[in-house]
Amino acid sequence: MIEQERVFISYSRRDGVFARRLYDQLTAEGFTSWADWEGLSYSVKWWGEIQRAIERCENFLCILSPVYFASRVCNEELAYA
């Protein structure tokens, strides 16, 4: 059986410091979370891995910022979720 994480964290790389702090705080509070530094292998199939991670999570959390909205990948994650 595939383990289900509670929270998928979608963020722009430029907001990475905040994303890591949020991830750490969620972990400290007992939430299992997925962020691309945690579960994404270096492969040509990275988009499929992101899609599967989104599907496995109960919640999709976006760290909204101007750079998030300017990011093609962030917008694709948001549209897929």
C-alpha positions as CSV (number, residue, x, y, z in Angstrom):
1,M,0.0,0.0,0.0
2,I,1.3,3.5,-0.9
3,E,1.7,5.8,2.1
4,Q,-0.4,8.9,2.0
5,E,1.1,12.2,3.0
6,R,-1.2,14.8,4.5
7,V,0.2,17.9,2.8
8,F,1.8,18.6,-0.6
9,I,3.7,21.9,-0.4
10,S,3.8,23.8,-3.7
11,Y,6.3,26.7,-3.7
12,S,8.6,28.7,-5.9
13,R,12.3,28.0,-5.4
14,R,12.8,31.7,-4.4
15,D,10.4,31.0,-1.4
16,G,12.4,27.9,-0.5
17,V,13.6,29.1,2.9
18,F,10.0,29.8,4.0
19,A,8.9,26.5,2.5
20,R,11.5,24.5,4.5
21,R,10.5,26.3,7.8
22,L,6.8,25.5,7.1
23,Y,7.7,21.9,6.3
24,D,9.7,21.6,9.5
25,Q,6.9,23.1,11.6
26,L,4.3,20.8,10.0
27,T,6.5,17.9,10.8
28,A,7.0,19.0,14.4
29,E,3.2,19.2,14.7
30,G,2.9,15.6,13.5
31,F,1.9,16.2,9.8
32,T,3.5,14.1,7.1
33,S,4.3,16.4,4.2
34,W,5.7,16.2,0.7
35,A,8.0,18.8,-0.9
36,D,10.1,18.2,-3.9
37,W,13.4,18.1,-1.9
38,E,11.9,15.2,0.1
39,G,10.5,12.8,-2.5
40,L,11.6,13.8,-6.0
41,S,14.3,11.8,-7.6
42,Y,16.5,13.3,-10.4
43,S,14.8,11.8,-13.4
44,V,13.3,12.8,-16.7
45,K,9.9,11.8,-15.4
46,W,9.8,14.5,-12.7
47,W,6.4,15.8,-13.7
48,G,4.9,12.3,-13.3
49,E,6.4,12.0,-9.8
50,I,4.9,15.4,-8.9
51,Q,1.5,14.3,-10.2
52,R,1.6,11.1,-8.1
53,A,2.7,13.1,-5.0
54,I,-0.2,15.5,-5.5
55,E,-2.6,12.5,-5.9
56,R,-1.4,10.9,-2.7
57,C,-1.7,13.9,-0.5
58,E,-4.9,14.9,1.4
59,N,-4.1,18.6,1.2
60,F,-2.5,20.9,-1.4
61,L,-0.8,23.9,0.2
62,C,0.5,26.8,-2.0
63,I,3.0,29.3,-0.8
64,L,1.6,32.2,-2.8
65,S,3.9,35.0,-3.8
66,P,4.5,37.0,-7.0
67,V,7.2,34.6,-8.0
68,Y,4.9,31.7,-7.5
69,F,2.4,33.1,-9.9
70,A,5.1,33.9,-12.4
71,S,6.4,30.2,-12.3
72,R,5.2,27.9,-15.1
73,V,5.8,24.8,-13.0
74,C,4.0,26.2,-9.9
75,N,1.0,27.1,-12.1
76,E,1.0,23.6,-13.5
77,E,1.0,22.1,-10.0
78,L,-1.8,24.3,-9.0
79,A,-3.9,23.5,-12.1
80,Y,-3.2,19.8,-11.6
81,A,-4.3,19.8,-8.0
